[in-house]
Amino acid sequence: MRNIALLIEYDGTAYGGWQRQKNSNTVQEVIEKILSRLLQEEVKITGSGRTDAGVHARGQVANFKTGCSWEPGKLVYALNGNLPEDIAVRDAAEVPHDFDSRFSAIARHYSYKIISRKSPLIRTSAAFFPHELSVGKMNEAATALVGKKSFKAFTSHAAEIEKFVCDVFRAEWREEEPASGRDGEPEINSGGGSSPVPRFPVSPILSFSIEANRFLHGMVRAIVGTMVDVGRGKISDEDFRRIVGSEDRTRASMSAPAKGLCLEEVRYGIEIWKRVG
């Protein structure tokens, strides 16, 4: 039997999450059905981690065992020709037999995006918070997340989790300019006239990046929701640090919406991908 790993990108808007469920269409189920049909054998795939309903992925990793002889490139081509437009396979590779996309991972990287104005074009990939947020305050608070510690204060499934300790390698906020350009900059004149057409004012996208060895259920969204309150001035840096150490979910803020969250990358101790673009 061969062990094949897939690098998967998806828009999670229309799905009940990654993991197969009885009463909801999921990304895992869609891919398994198409793989089973293409390879003419029952295929069960294992994902690097669960993403909730509405959460996206740019770097989800899954693996499956198969007796097929297809080359990875052919598999990518065939899958993308059959998958719906909101799911794509970026790469495929044969990996060692003991490779497990979940348990072999050494780090996971998530991002969360916030927009401060209503935006129809990015409504499914960024959460709308109509507040002025201090990136400086949020970054100062983010330093309290780095390191090996309990994140019980940021998970709502505490009763189901035996270990709450995660090792966070980095956590930071930054501003991203939307594709439409910077506030006040003139549009390049494409009509041949002498006067440039000014752009409409735009708002920067705030992007939070966090990388750790593992994450608890709902952890990133709970952290973001709490840090938004830091950025608004409702929670001080000192209070945020107390919340981190409290191991009490009731002291943290409401979770941020799922649509702003994206699984960006999963890292392993071996090099897997060659064709990623």
C-alpha atoms as an extended CHARMM CRD file, in Angstrom:
* protein
*
       277  EXT
         1         1  MET       CA              0.0000000000        0.0000000000        0.0000000000  PROA      1               0.0000000000
         2         2  ARG       CA              1.1770000000        3.5090000000       -0.8250000000  PROA      2               0.0000000000
         3         3  ASN       CA              0.7320000000        6.5130000000        1.4470000000  PROA      3               0.0000000000
         4         4  ILE       CA             -0.2960000000        9.6550000000       -0.4430000000  PROA      4               0.0000000000
         5         5  ALA       CA             -0.4000000000       13.1710000000        1.0140000000  PROA      5               0.0000000000
         6         6  LEU       CA             -2.5400000000       15.9620000000       -0.4200000000  PROA      6               0.0000000000
         7         7  LEU       CA             -2.1190000000       19.7200000000        0.0110000000  PROA      7               0.0000000000
         8         8  ILE       CA             -5.6130000000       21.1870000000       -0.0430000000  PROA      8               0.0000000000
         9         9  GLU       CA             -7.0900000000       24.6750000000       -0.3580000000  PROA      9               0.0000000000
        10        10  TYR       CA            -10.7500000000       25.4340000000        0.2290000000  PROA      10              0.0000000000
        11        11  ASP       CA            -13.3220000000       28.0980000000        0.9030000000  PROA      11              0.0000000000
        12        12  GLY       CA            -15.2170000000       26.7270000000        3.8810000000  PROA      12              0.0000000000
        13        13  THR       CA            -18.2840000000       28.9470000000        3.5050000000  PROA      13              0.0000000000
        14        14  ALA       CA            -20.6020000000       26.2300000000        2.1670000000  PROA      14              0.0000000000
        15        15  TYR       CA            -19.3510000000       23.4030000000        4.4070000000  PROA      15              0.0000000000
        16        16  GLY       CA            -19.9980000000       22.1640000000        7.9100000000  PROA      16              0.0000000000
        17        17  GLY       CA            -16.2550000000       21.9990000000        8.4890000000  PROA      17              0.0000000000
        18        18  TRP       CA            -13.4920000000       19.6380000000        7.4510000000  PROA      18              0.0000000000
        19        19  GLN       CA            -14.4320000000       16.4380000000        9.2530000000  PROA      19              0.0000000000
        20        20  ARG       CA            -17.1150000000       14.0850000000        7.9520000000  PROA      20              0.0000000000
        21        21  GLN       CA            -20.4520000000       14.4810000000        9.7750000000  PROA      21              0.0000000000
        22        22  LYS       CA            -23.8230000000       12.7610000000        9.6030000000  PROA      22              0.0000000000
        23        23  ASN       CA            -26.0090000000       15.7940000000        8.9250000000  PROA      23              0.0000000000
        24        24  SER       CA            -23.7130000000       18.2240000000        7.1190000000  PROA      24              0.0000000000
        25        25  ASN       CA            -21.7440000000       18.3790000000        3.8820000000  PROA      25              0.0000000000
        26        26  THR       CA            -18.0150000000       18.5220000000        4.6870000000  PROA      26              0.0000000000
        27        27  VAL       CA            -14.7590000000       18.9840000000        2.7810000000  PROA      27              0.0000000000
        28        28  GLN       CA            -13.4720000000       15.5630000000        3.8400000000  PROA      28              0.0000000000
        29        29  GLU       CA            -16.6120000000       13.8320000000        2.5680000000  PROA      29              0.0000000000
        30        30  VAL       CA            -16.4810000000       15.5730000000       -0.8090000000  PROA      30              0.0000000000
        31        31  ILE       CA            -12.8460000000       14.6290000000       -1.4000000000  PROA      31              0.0000000000
        32        32  GLU       CA            -13.3210000000       11.0360000000       -0.1870000000  PROA      32              0.0000000000
        33        33  LYS       CA            -16.2480000000       10.4620000000       -2.5490000000  PROA      33              0.0000000000
        34        34  ILE       CA            -14.3480000000       11.7470000000       -5.5760000000  PROA      34              0.0000000000
        35        35  LEU       CA            -11.1650000000        9.8600000000       -4.6820000000  PROA      35              0.0000000000
        36        36  SER       CA            -13.0990000000        6.6290000000       -4.2080000000  PROA      36              0.0000000000
        37        37  ARG       CA            -14.7570000000        7.0500000000       -7.5870000000  PROA      37              0.0000000000
        38        38  LEU       CA            -11.5400000000        7.9230000000       -9.4070000000  PROA      38              0.0000000000
        39        39  LEU       CA             -9.4470000000        5.1340000000       -7.8600000000  PROA      39              0.0000000000
        40        40  GLN       CA            -12.3050000000        2.6070000000       -7.8010000000  PROA      40              0.0000000000
        41        41  GLU       CA            -11.6430000000        1.7140000000       -4.1850000000  PROA      41              0.0000000000
        42        42  GLU       CA            -12.9600000000        2.9400000000       -0.8530000000  PROA      42              0.0000000000
        43        43  VAL       CA            -10.7230000000        5.7900000000        0.3130000000  PROA      43              0.0000000000
        44        44  LYS       CA            -10.6200000000        7.3100000000        3.7980000000  PROA      44              0.0000000000
        45        45  ILE       CA             -8.4750000000       10.3910000000        4.2790000000  PROA      45              0.0000000000
        46        46  THR       CA             -6.9830000000       11.7870000000        7.4930000000  PROA      46              0.0000000000
        47        47  GLY       CA             -6.6830000000       15.5660000000        7.8520000000  PROA      47              0.0000000000
        48        48  SER       CA             -4.0070000000       17.4650000000        9.7400000000  PROA      48              0.0000000000
        49        49  GLY       CA             -6.7040000000       19.0590000000       11.8500000000  PROA      49              0.0000000000
        50        50  ARG       CA            -10.3840000000       19.8660000000       12.0100000000  PROA      50              0.0000000000
        51        51  THR       CA            -11.6130000000       23.2150000000       10.7510000000  PROA      51              0.0000000000
        52        52  ASP       CA            -15.0690000000       24.3540000000       11.8750000000  PROA      52              0.0000000000
        53        53  ALA       CA            -18.0010000000       25.3400000000        9.6680000000  PROA      53              0.0000000000
        54        54  GLY       CA            -17.1270000000       28.4250000000        7.6300000000  PROA      54              0.0000000000
        55        55  VAL       CA            -13.3770000000       28.2220000000        8.2910000000  PROA      55              0.0000000000
        56        56  HSD       CA            -11.0620000000       28.2190000000        5.2690000000  PROA      56              0.0000000000
        57        57  ALA       CA             -7.7410000000       26.5670000000        4.4510000000  PROA      57              0.0000000000
        58        58  ARG       CA             -4.8640000000       27.3860000000        2.1520000000  PROA      58              0.0000000000
        59        59  GLY       CA             -2.6220000000       24.6220000000        3.4640000000  PROA      59              0.0000000000
        60        60  GLN       CA             -4.7180000000       21.7760000000        4.8390000000  PROA      60              0.0000000000
        61        61  VAL       CA             -2.8500000000       18.4620000000        4.6030000000  PROA      61              0.0000000000
        62        62  ALA       CA             -4.4880000000       15.0450000000        4.3480000000  PROA      62              0.0000000000
        63        63  ASN       CA             -3.1520000000       11.5660000000        3.6650000000  PROA      63              0.0000000000
        64        64  PHE       CA             -4.6260000000        8.2240000000        2.6390000000  PROA      64              0.0000000000
        65        65  LYS       CA             -3.4770000000        4.6710000000        1.9590000000  PROA      65              0.0000000000
        66        66  THR       CA             -4.0980000000        3.2320000000       -1.4960000000  PROA      66              0.0000000000
        67        67  GLY       CA             -3.1810000000        0.3950000000       -3.7670000000  PROA      67              0.0000000000
        68        68  CYS       CA             -3.4000000000        2.5890000000       -6.8870000000  PROA      68              0.0000000000
        69        69  SER       CA             -0.3770000000        3.2130000000       -9.1050000000  PROA      69              0.0000000000
        70        70  TRP       CA             -1.3170000000        6.7540000000      -10.1800000000  PROA      70              0.0000000000
        71        71  GLU       CA              1.4650000000        9.3260000000      -10.2250000000  PROA      71              0.0000000000
        72        72  PRO       CA              0.8720000000       12.2870000000       -7.8790000000  PROA      72              0.0000000000
        73        73  GLY       CA              0.6660000000       14.7540000000      -10.7690000000  PROA      73              0.0000000000
        74        74  LYS       CA             -2.0530000000       12.7400000000      -12.4730000000  PROA      74              0.0000000000
        75        75  LEU       CA             -3.9480000000       12.5410000000       -9.1930000000  PROA      75              0.0000000000
        76        76  VAL       CA             -3.8570000000       16.3450000000       -8.7440000000  PROA      76              0.0000000000
        77        77  TYR       CA             -5.0980000000       16.8580000000      -12.3060000000  PROA      77              0.0000000000
        78        78  ALA       CA             -7.9260000000       14.3320000000      -11.9550000000  PROA      78              0.0000000000
        79        79  LEU       CA             -9.0630000000       15.6140000000       -8.5760000000  PROA      79              0.0000000000
        80        80  ASN       CA             -9.1620000000       19.2560000000       -9.6390000000  PROA      80              0.0000000000
        81        81  GLY       CA            -11.1490000000       18.2710000000      -12.7080000000  PROA      81              0.0000000000
        82        82  ASN       CA            -13.8450000000       16.7730000000      -10.4850000000  PROA      82              0.0000000000
        83        83  LEU       CA            -13.8280000000       18.8290000000       -7.3020000000  PROA      83              0.0000000000
        84        84  PRO       CA            -16.2470000000       21.7600000000       -6.8830000000  PROA      84              0.0000000000
        85        85  GLU       CA            -14.8980000000       25.2530000000       -7.4740000000  PROA      85              0.0000000000
        86        86  ASP       CA            -14.4680000000       25.9640000000       -3.7520000000  PROA      86              0.0000000000
        87        87  ILE       CA            -12.0440000000       23.0590000000       -3.1800000000  PROA      87              0.0000000000
        88        88  ALA       CA             -8.6760000000       22.5380000000       -4.8880000000  PROA      88              0.0000000000
        89        89  VAL       CA             -5.7010000000       20.2070000000       -4.4800000000  PROA      89              0.0000000000
        90        90  ARG       CA             -2.4870000000       22.2310000000       -4.7320000000  PROA      90              0.0000000000
        91        91  ASP       CA             -0.1210000000       19.2560000000       -4.6900000000  PROA      91              0.0000000000
        92        92  ALA       CA              0.1610000000       15.5320000000       -3.9950000000  PROA      92              0.0000000000
        93        93  ALA       CA              3.1540000000       13.4340000000       -2.9730000000  PROA      93              0.0000000000
        94        94  GLU       CA              3.9970000000        9.9150000000       -1.9130000000  PROA      94              0.0000000000
        95        95  VAL       CA              5.1620000000        9.9410000000        1.7130000000  PROA      95              0.0000000000
        96        96  PRO       CA              6.6510000000        7.3460000000        4.0910000000  PROA      96              0.0000000000
        97        97  HSD       CA              4.2470000000        4.6520000000        5.2220000000  PROA      97              0.0000000000
        98        98  ASP       CA              4.2730000000        5.9080000000        8.8390000000  PROA      98              0.0000000000
        99        99  PHE       CA              3.4860000000        9.5190000000        7.8700000000  PROA      99              0.0000000000
       100       100  ASP       CA              0.2760000000       10.7710000000        9.4740000000  PROA      100             0.0000000000
       101       101  SER       CA             -0.9380000000       14.2180000000        8.4570000000  PROA      101             0.0000000000
       102       102  ARG       CA             -2.2030000000       14.9170000000       11.9800000000  PROA      102             0.0000000000
       103       103  PHE       CA              0.2770000000       13.2710000000       14.3280000000  PROA      103             0.0000000000
       104       104  SER       CA              3.4120000000       13.8690000000       12.2410000000  PROA      104             0.0000000000
       105       105  ALA       CA              2.8690000000       17.6450000000       12.2070000000  PROA      105             0.0000000000
       106       106  ILE       CA              5.3180000000       19.7780000000       14.1570000000  PROA      106             0.0000000000
       107       107  ALA       CA              3.6730000000       23.1890000000       13.6200000000  PROA      107             0.0000000000
       108       108  ARG       CA              0.4680000000       24.7260000000       12.3410000000  PROA      108             0.0000000000
       109       109  HSD       CA             -0.0270000000       28.2890000000       11.1360000000  PROA      109             0.0000000000
       110       110  TYR       CA             -3.3980000000       30.0770000000       11.1660000000  PROA      110             0.0000000000
       111       111  SER       CA             -4.3210000000       33.5650000000       10.0240000000  PROA      111             0.0000000000
       112       112  TYR       CA             -7.3190000000       35.6900000000       10.8790000000  PROA      112             0.0000000000
       113       113  LYS       CA             -8.4050000000       38.7180000000        8.8420000000  PROA      113             0.0000000000
       114       114  ILE       CA            -10.4820000000       41.7020000000        9.9360000000  PROA      114             0.0000000000
       115       115  ILE       CA            -11.9050000000       44.5300000000        7.8250000000  PROA      115             0.0000000000
       116       116  SER       CA            -13.2230000000       47.7420000000        9.3750000000  PROA      116             0.0000000000
       117       117  ARG       CA            -15.7620000000       48.5030000000        6.6430000000  PROA      117             0.0000000000
       118       118  LYS       CA            -18.4360000000       46.4790000000        4.9070000000  PROA      118             0.0000000000
       119       119  SER       CA            -16.8700000000       44.7740000000        1.8810000000  PROA      119             0.0000000000
       120       120  PRO       CA            -18.9150000000       42.5730000000       -0.4690000000  PROA      120             0.0000000000
       121       121  LEU       CA            -15.7360000000       41.3670000000       -2.2180000000  PROA      121             0.0000000000
       122       122  ILE       CA            -14.0730000000       39.8580000000        0.8500000000  PROA      122             0.0000000000
       123       123  ARG       CA            -17.1630000000       39.1750000000        2.9600000000  PROA      123             0.0000000000
       124       124  THR       CA            -16.4580000000       35.4280000000        3.1370000000  PROA      124             0.0000000000
       125       125  SER       CA            -12.7600000000       35.6870000000        4.0410000000  PROA      125             0.0000000000
       126       126  ALA       CA            -12.5800000000       38.5640000000        6.5240000000  PROA      126             0.0000000000
       127       127  ALA       CA            -14.7030000000       39.4510000000        9.5370000000  PROA      127             0.0000000000
       128       128  PHE       CA            -16.2970000000       42.8900000000        9.6980000000  PROA      128             0.0000000000
       129       129  PHE       CA            -15.5970000000       44.8210000000       12.9130000000  PROA      129             0.0000000000
       130       130  PRO       CA            -16.7400000000       48.4810000000       12.5840000000  PROA      130             0.0000000000
       131       131  HSD       CA            -14.4000000000       49.7110000000       15.3000000000  PROA      131             0.0000000000
       132       132  GLU       CA            -11.1400000000       51.5970000000       15.4020000000  PROA      132             0.0000000000
       133       133  LEU       CA             -8.5550000000       49.0770000000       16.6090000000  PROA      133             0.0000000000
       134       134  SER       CA             -5.0610000000       49.7670000000       17.9320000000  PROA      134             0.0000000000
       135       135  VAL       CA             -2.6510000000       47.3620000000       16.2450000000  PROA      135             0.0000000000
       136       136  GLY       CA              0.0560000000       48.4790000000       18.6580000000  PROA      136             0.0000000000
       137       137  LYS       CA             -1.9980000000       47.4880000000       21.7060000000  PROA      137             0.0000000000
       138       138  MET       CA             -2.9680000000       44.1590000000       20.1580000000  PROA      138             0.0000000000
       139       139  ASN       CA              0.6450000000       43.3400000000       19.3010000000  PROA      139             0.0000000000
       140       140  GLU       CA              1.7610000000       44.2430000000       22.8050000000  PROA      140             0.0000000000
       141       141  ALA       CA             -0.8600000000       41.8550000000       24.1910000000  PROA      141             0.0000000000
       142       142  ALA       CA              0.0890000000       39.1570000000       21.6800000000  PROA      142             0.0000000000
       143       143  THR       CA              3.4720000000       38.7530000000       23.3550000000  PROA      143             0.0000000000
       144       144  ALA       CA              1.6270000000       37.1160000000       26.2750000000  PROA      144             0.0000000000
       145       145  LEU       CA              0.6180000000       34.2660000000       23.9570000000  PROA      145             0.0000000000
       146       146  VAL       CA              4.1180000000       33.2090000000       22.9650000000  PROA      146             0.0000000000
       147       147  GLY       CA              5.6030000000       30.2480000000       24.7770000000  PROA      147             0.0000000000
       148       148  LYS       CA              4.5060000000       26.9330000000       26.2310000000  PROA      148             0.0000000000
       149       149  LYS       CA              1.4780000000       27.3860000000       28.4560000000  PROA      149             0.0000000000
       150       150  SER       CA             -2.1490000000       26.4370000000       29.0780000000  PROA      150             0.0000000000
       151       151  PHE       CA             -4.7360000000       27.9640000000       26.7440000000  PROA      151             0.0000000000
       152       152  LYS       CA             -7.7450000000       26.6090000000       28.6250000000  PROA      152             0.0000000000
       153       153  ALA       CA             -9.1480000000       30.1600000000       28.8050000000  PROA      153             0.0000000000
       154       154  PHE       CA             -9.6330000000       30.0940000000       25.0310000000  PROA      154             0.0000000000
       155       155  THR       CA            -11.4740000000       26.8310000000       24.4450000000  PROA      155             0.0000000000
       156       156  SER       CA            -15.1540000000       26.0820000000       24.9700000000  PROA      156             0.0000000000
       157       157  HSD       CA            -14.6310000000       22.3080000000       24.8780000000  PROA      157             0.0000000000
       158       158  ALA       CA            -12.6130000000       22.1270000000       28.0870000000  PROA      158             0.0000000000
       159       159  ALA       CA            -14.3960000000       19.0120000000       29.3310000000  PROA      159             0.0000000000
       160       160  GLU       CA            -13.3420000000       17.0900000000       26.2140000000  PROA      160             0.0000000000
       161       161  ILE       CA             -9.6600000000       18.0170000000       26.3190000000  PROA      161             0.0000000000
       162       162  GLU       CA             -7.1870000000       16.4200000000       28.6920000000  PROA      162             0.0000000000
       163       163  LYS       CA             -4.2170000000       18.6100000000       27.8220000000  PROA      163             0.0000000000
       164       164  PHE       CA             -4.5480000000       22.3560000000       27.4000000000  PROA      164             0.0000000000
       165       165  VAL       CA             -0.8690000000       23.1990000000       26.9460000000  PROA      165             0.0000000000
       166       166  CYS       CA              0.2150000000       24.5330000000       23.5440000000  PROA      166             0.0000000000
       167       167  ASP       CA              3.5800000000       25.8950000000       22.4850000000  PROA      167             0.0000000000
       168       168  VAL       CA              3.0100000000       29.1240000000       20.5450000000  PROA      168             0.0000000000
       169       169  PHE       CA              6.0250000000       30.0690000000       18.4230000000  PROA      169             0.0000000000
       170       170  ARG       CA              4.7850000000       33.4410000000       17.1880000000  PROA      170             0.0000000000
       171       171  ALA       CA              1.7000000000       35.6560000000       17.3350000000  PROA      171             0.0000000000
       172       172  GLU       CA              1.4670000000       39.0380000000       15.6260000000  PROA      172             0.0000000000
       173       173  TRP       CA             -0.8620000000       41.5430000000       13.9830000000  PROA      173             0.0000000000
       174       174  ARG       CA             -0.1300000000       43.5620000000       10.8610000000  PROA      174             0.0000000000
       175       175  GLU       CA             -1.9480000000       45.8150000000        8.4260000000  PROA      175             0.0000000000
       176       176  GLU       CA             -2.5180000000       44.6930000000        4.8440000000  PROA      176             0.0000000000
       177       177  GLU       CA             -3.5870000000       47.1170000000        2.1570000000  PROA      177             0.0000000000
       178       178  PRO       CA             -6.5790000000       45.9360000000        0.1170000000  PROA      178             0.0000000000
       179       179  ALA       CA             -6.0240000000       45.3580000000       -3.5890000000  PROA      179             0.0000000000
       180       180  SER       CA             -7.7340000000       48.6660000000       -4.4370000000  PROA      180             0.0000000000
       181       181  GLY       CA             -4.7590000000       50.6460000000       -3.1500000000  PROA      181             0.0000000000
       182       182  ARG       CA             -3.8740000000       53.1490000000       -0.4370000000  PROA      182             0.0000000000
       183       183  ASP       CA             -6.0680000000       55.9400000000        0.8520000000  PROA      183             0.0000000000
       184       184  GLY       CA             -5.6200000000       59.1580000000       -1.0750000000  PROA      184             0.0000000000
       185       185  GLU       CA             -3.3630000000       57.7540000000       -3.8000000000  PROA      185             0.0000000000
       186       186  PRO       CA             -4.4500000000       58.5750000000       -7.3460000000  PROA      186             0.0000000000
       187       187  GLU       CA             -5.5820000000       55.8610000000       -9.7310000000  PROA      187             0.0000000000
       188       188  ILE       CA             -3.2680000000       55.3380000000      -12.7290000000  PROA      188             0.0000000000
       189       189  ASN       CA             -4.8610000000       57.0820000000      -15.6760000000  PROA      189             0.0000000000
       190       190  SER       CA             -5.8460000000       54.3570000000      -18.1480000000  PROA      190             0.0000000000
       191       191  GLY       CA             -8.1440000000       56.4790000000      -20.3040000000  PROA      191             0.0000000000
       192       192  GLY       CA             -5.5340000000       58.6850000000      -21.9620000000  PROA      192             0.0000000000
       193       193  GLY       CA             -6.7000000000       61.8990000000      -20.2620000000  PROA      193             0.0000000000
       194       194  SER       CA             -4.5470000000       64.2840000000      -18.3130000000  PROA      194             0.0000000000
       195       195  SER       CA             -6.3090000000       64.0040000000      -14.9660000000  PROA      195             0.0000000000
       196       196  PRO       CA             -5.9080000000       60.9060000000      -12.7840000000  PROA      196             0.0000000000
       197       197  VAL       CA             -9.0470000000       59.4380000000      -11.2710000000  PROA      197             0.0000000000
       198       198  PRO       CA             -8.8120000000       59.3680000000       -7.4500000000  PROA      198             0.0000000000
       199       199  ARG       CA             -9.4650000000       56.1430000000       -5.6460000000  PROA      199             0.0000000000
       200       200  PHE       CA            -12.2270000000       55.8460000000       -3.0830000000  PROA      200             0.0000000000
       201       201  PRO       CA            -10.9310000000       55.6920000000        0.4880000000  PROA      201             0.0000000000
       202       202  VAL       CA            -10.1700000000       52.1740000000        1.5850000000  PROA      202             0.0000000000
       203       203  SER       CA             -9.6310000000       50.5430000000        4.9600000000  PROA      203             0.0000000000
       204       204  PRO       CA             -6.6660000000       48.3180000000        5.7390000000  PROA      204             0.0000000000
       205       205  ILE       CA             -7.2050000000       44.6600000000        6.4650000000  PROA      205             0.0000000000
       206       206  LEU       CA             -5.8490000000       43.6210000000        9.8500000000  PROA      206             0.0000000000
       207       207  SER       CA             -4.2350000000       40.1960000000        9.7110000000  PROA      207             0.0000000000
       208       208  PHE       CA             -3.3840000000       38.0980000000       12.7520000000  PROA      208             0.0000000000
       209       209  SER       CA             -0.8390000000       35.2800000000       12.3470000000  PROA      209             0.0000000000
       210       210  ILE       CA             -0.3010000000       32.6260000000       14.9680000000  PROA      210             0.0000000000
       211       211  GLU       CA              1.8750000000       29.5110000000       14.7700000000  PROA      211             0.0000000000
       212       212  ALA       CA              2.0150000000       26.7360000000       17.3480000000  PROA      212             0.0000000000
       213       213  ASN       CA              2.6910000000       23.0410000000       17.7220000000  PROA      213             0.0000000000
       214       214  ARG       CA             -1.0340000000       22.4480000000       18.2790000000  PROA      214             0.0000000000
       215       215  PHE       CA             -4.3110000000       24.3060000000       18.8130000000  PROA      215             0.0000000000
       216       216  LEU       CA             -7.3310000000       23.6610000000       20.9980000000  PROA      216             0.0000000000
       217       217  HSD       CA            -10.8490000000       23.6710000000       19.5890000000  PROA      217             0.0000000000
       218       218  GLY       CA            -11.9630000000       27.2680000000       18.9900000000  PROA      218             0.0000000000
       219       219  MET       CA             -8.7070000000       28.6290000000       20.3870000000  PROA      219             0.0000000000
       220       220  VAL       CA             -7.7680000000       31.1100000000       17.6440000000  PROA      220             0.0000000000
       221       221  ARG       CA            -11.2450000000       32.5780000000       17.3160000000  PROA      221             0.0000000000
       222       222  ALA       CA            -11.4990000000       33.0710000000       21.0930000000  PROA      222             0.0000000000
       223       223  ILE       CA             -8.0730000000       34.7290000000       21.1540000000  PROA      223             0.0000000000
       224       224  VAL       CA             -8.9930000000       37.0580000000       18.2840000000  PROA      224             0.0000000000
       225       225  GLY       CA            -12.3230000000       38.0220000000       19.8630000000  PROA      225             0.0000000000
       226       226  THR       CA            -10.5320000000       38.8970000000       23.1060000000  PROA      226             0.0000000000
       227       227  MET       CA             -7.7590000000       40.7980000000       21.3540000000  PROA      227             0.0000000000
       228       228  VAL       CA            -10.2980000000       42.8660000000       19.4230000000  PROA      228             0.0000000000
       229       229  ASP       CA            -11.5120000000       44.0770000000       22.8200000000  PROA      229             0.0000000000
       230       230  VAL       CA             -7.8880000000       44.9280000000       23.6360000000  PROA      230             0.0000000000
       231       231  GLY       CA             -7.6550000000       46.9160000000       20.3970000000  PROA      231             0.0000000000
       232       232  ARG       CA            -10.8760000000       48.7510000000       21.2390000000  PROA      232             0.0000000000
       233       233  GLY       CA             -9.5630000000       49.6710000000       24.6810000000  PROA      233             0.0000000000
       234       234  LYS       CA            -12.1470000000       47.5710000000       26.5460000000  PROA      234             0.0000000000
       235       235  ILE       CA             -9.4780000000       45.2160000000       27.9340000000  PROA      235             0.0000000000
       236       236  SER       CA             -6.0640000000       46.3990000000       29.1040000000  PROA      236             0.0000000000
       237       237  ASP       CA             -2.8150000000       44.6090000000       28.3510000000  PROA      237             0.0000000000
       238       238  GLU       CA             -2.5610000000       43.6520000000       32.0130000000  PROA      238             0.0000000000
       239       239  ASP       CA             -6.0970000000       42.2420000000       32.0150000000  PROA      239             0.0000000000
       240       240  PHE       CA             -5.3800000000       40.2470000000       28.8560000000  PROA      240             0.0000000000
       241       241  ARG       CA             -2.3760000000       38.6390000000       30.5170000000  PROA      241             0.0000000000
       242       242  ARG       CA             -4.5430000000       37.7490000000       33.4890000000  PROA      242             0.0000000000
       243       243  ILE       CA             -7.0840000000       36.1440000000       31.1590000000  PROA      243             0.0000000000
       244       244  VAL       CA             -4.3630000000       34.0370000000       29.5100000000  PROA      244             0.0000000000
       245       245  GLY       CA             -3.2580000000       32.7290000000       32.8890000000  PROA      245             0.0000000000
       246       246  SER       CA             -6.7350000000       32.3010000000       34.3340000000  PROA      246             0.0000000000
       247       247  GLU       CA             -7.6710000000       29.0620000000       32.5010000000  PROA      247             0.0000000000
       248       248  ASP       CA            -11.2500000000       30.4070000000       32.6790000000  PROA      248             0.0000000000
       249       249  ARG       CA            -13.1480000000       30.7050000000       29.3810000000  PROA      249             0.0000000000
       250       250  THR       CA            -15.7670000000       32.9750000000       30.9680000000  PROA      250             0.0000000000
       251       251  ARG       CA            -13.1470000000       35.6980000000       31.4500000000  PROA      251             0.0000000000
       252       252  ALA       CA            -12.2630000000       35.8480000000       27.7230000000  PROA      252             0.0000000000
       253       253  SER       CA            -14.4430000000       37.5910000000       25.1510000000  PROA      253             0.0000000000
       254       254  MET       CA            -16.8100000000       36.1440000000       22.5830000000  PROA      254             0.0000000000
       255       255  SER       CA            -15.2590000000       34.1640000000       19.7340000000  PROA      255             0.0000000000
       256       256  ALA       CA            -14.6680000000       35.9730000000       16.4590000000  PROA      256             0.0000000000
       257       257  PRO       CA            -16.7040000000       34.7710000000       13.4170000000  PROA      257             0.0000000000
       258       258  ALA       CA            -15.4760000000       31.6640000000       11.6180000000  PROA      258             0.0000000000
       259       259  LYS       CA            -15.1570000000       33.2720000000        8.1940000000  PROA      259             0.0000000000
       260       260  GLY       CA            -12.0480000000       35.2810000000        9.0740000000  PROA      260             0.0000000000
       261       261  LEU       CA            -10.0330000000       32.1890000000       10.0010000000  PROA      261             0.0000000000
       262       262  CYS       CA             -7.7640000000       30.2940000000        7.6090000000  PROA      262             0.0000000000
       263       263  LEU       CA             -5.3910000000       27.3550000000        8.0890000000  PROA      263             0.0000000000
       264       264  GLU       CA             -2.3600000000       28.6530000000        6.2000000000  PROA      264             0.0000000000
       265       265  GLU       CA              0.2670000000       25.9350000000        6.5890000000  PROA      265             0.0000000000
       266       266  VAL       CA              1.1340000000       22.7110000000        8.3560000000  PROA      266             0.0000000000
       267       267  ARG       CA              4.8280000000       21.9350000000        8.8030000000  PROA      267             0.0000000000
       268       268  TYR       CA              6.4970000000       18.5520000000        9.1310000000  PROA      268             0.0000000000
       269       269  GLY       CA             10.0110000000       17.3480000000        9.7780000000  PROA      269             0.0000000000
       270       270  ILE       CA             10.3920000000       16.3110000000        6.1390000000  PROA      270             0.0000000000
       271       271  GLU       CA             10.0910000000       18.1570000000        2.8340000000  PROA      271             0.0000000000
       272       272  ILE       CA              6.9650000000       17.0180000000        1.0120000000  PROA      272             0.0000000000
       273       273  TRP       CA              5.8360000000       19.4770000000       -1.6420000000  PROA      273             0.0000000000
       274       274  LYS       CA              7.5660000000       20.2410000000       -4.9260000000  PROA      274             0.0000000000
       275       275  ARG       CA              4.9650000000       21.8050000000       -7.2020000000  PROA      275             0.0000000000
       276       276  VAL       CA              3.3070000000       24.2700000000       -4.8360000000  PROA      276             0.0000000000
       277       277  GLY       CA              2.5150000000       27.6230000000       -6.4410000000  PROA      277             0.0000000000
